[in-house]
Amino acid sequence: MNKALLTGLLAVLSAGASAESVLHAAGKALGQISTGVAEGITQPMRDAQPEWITIAPKSKQECIAESGGELNTIYMRCRNGRQEYVRHDADGQKRVLSERPIPQH
């Protein structure tokens, strides 16, 4: 299809334009096509890059409910908040690669 588009573009442009401008237009069209193809290839790679997200501290009641009524590490993580280094898989699932406390500034 790209070949047909390029051929049609060349035919239209060659009717009243010089050879140099035809080549310029053809090169420009080819560059735009290849840019679109490259964007389609690299976008999933950019989307899969890991990133730090911040999970804000929650209220005491929310954290007690989350930890099953116990004052344990789950409760403390919930109360203190945290940052997670995450990557999203192709199917949209979040994978936690690392975790750290929220930095104190």
Secondary structure, DSSP 8 states (H G I E B T S, - for coil): -HHHHHHHHHHHHHTTS-HHHHHHHHHHHHHHHHHHHHHHHHHHHHHT--EEEEE----HHHHHHHTTT--SHHHHHHHH-EEEEEEE-TTS-EEEEEEE-----
